[in-house]
């Protein structure tokens, strides 16, 4: 039986719980991965406050997102519940930065694990067009244990997700006030 998302599904996937135990290093020169994973999803109230603040739209409730981490400036990484009736692990991962940056990072949680294994965090994957692969053996091992998708380079995963959800940025702009 496949778990499906519901409006209040906040059960934290085991893969994300394990990612939360990994220490991401971000150097003073901006090298590394700027990602601080959480060990639980933000509450519905926190998510609502965040999306309202980000968009300026007081009518939004945040139900479309499950926030699971942030970068050093407060940008958020989230599962975007855009595939009705599908499990959380099948939802795309998105990033919404503190200065308006945004982007689709991966088409699923499994693909996100491979992006991390290739040395990119949500911020880097969503907003940087040029990056250098810096494979992480720890995250590759984690992905091998949890991912249900085949290992592929981050560049391929990100491009595929951004093509599938090509209107993400415009759709988000439409929510802004």
NORGISUL-V933717 format. One line per field, one symbol per residue. ss: DSSP state (~ for helix, > for strand, _ for the rest). phi: phi as a letter, one per 40 degrees, with the letter a starting at -180 (. if undefined). psi: psi as a letter, one per 40 degrees, with the letter a starting at -180 (. if undefined). Layout:
ss->???
phi->???
psi->???
This chain:
ss->_____________~~~~~~______>_____>___>>______~~~~~~~~~~~~_________>>>>>>_____>>>>>_______~~~_>>>>>_____>>>>>__~~~~~~~~~____~~~~~~_________~~~~~~~~~~_______~~~~~~~~~~~___~~~~~~~~__
phi->.ccbcbdbcbcccdccccdccccccbcccgchbcabccbacdcdccccdccccccgbcccbgccbbcbiaccchcbbacbcbbdgbcdccccbbbbccbgcaiccacacdcccccdccgbcddcccbccbabcbdbdccccccccbcbbccacddcccccccccbccdccccdcccb
psi->hhiiiidehfhhhdddddddehhhhhideeiahghgiieiiiidddddddddddeeheeieeeeihheiiaeeeiihihhgegheiideeiihihhiefeiiihdieidddddddddeeiidddddehdhihhgihddddddddddieiihiidddddddddddfdedddddddei.
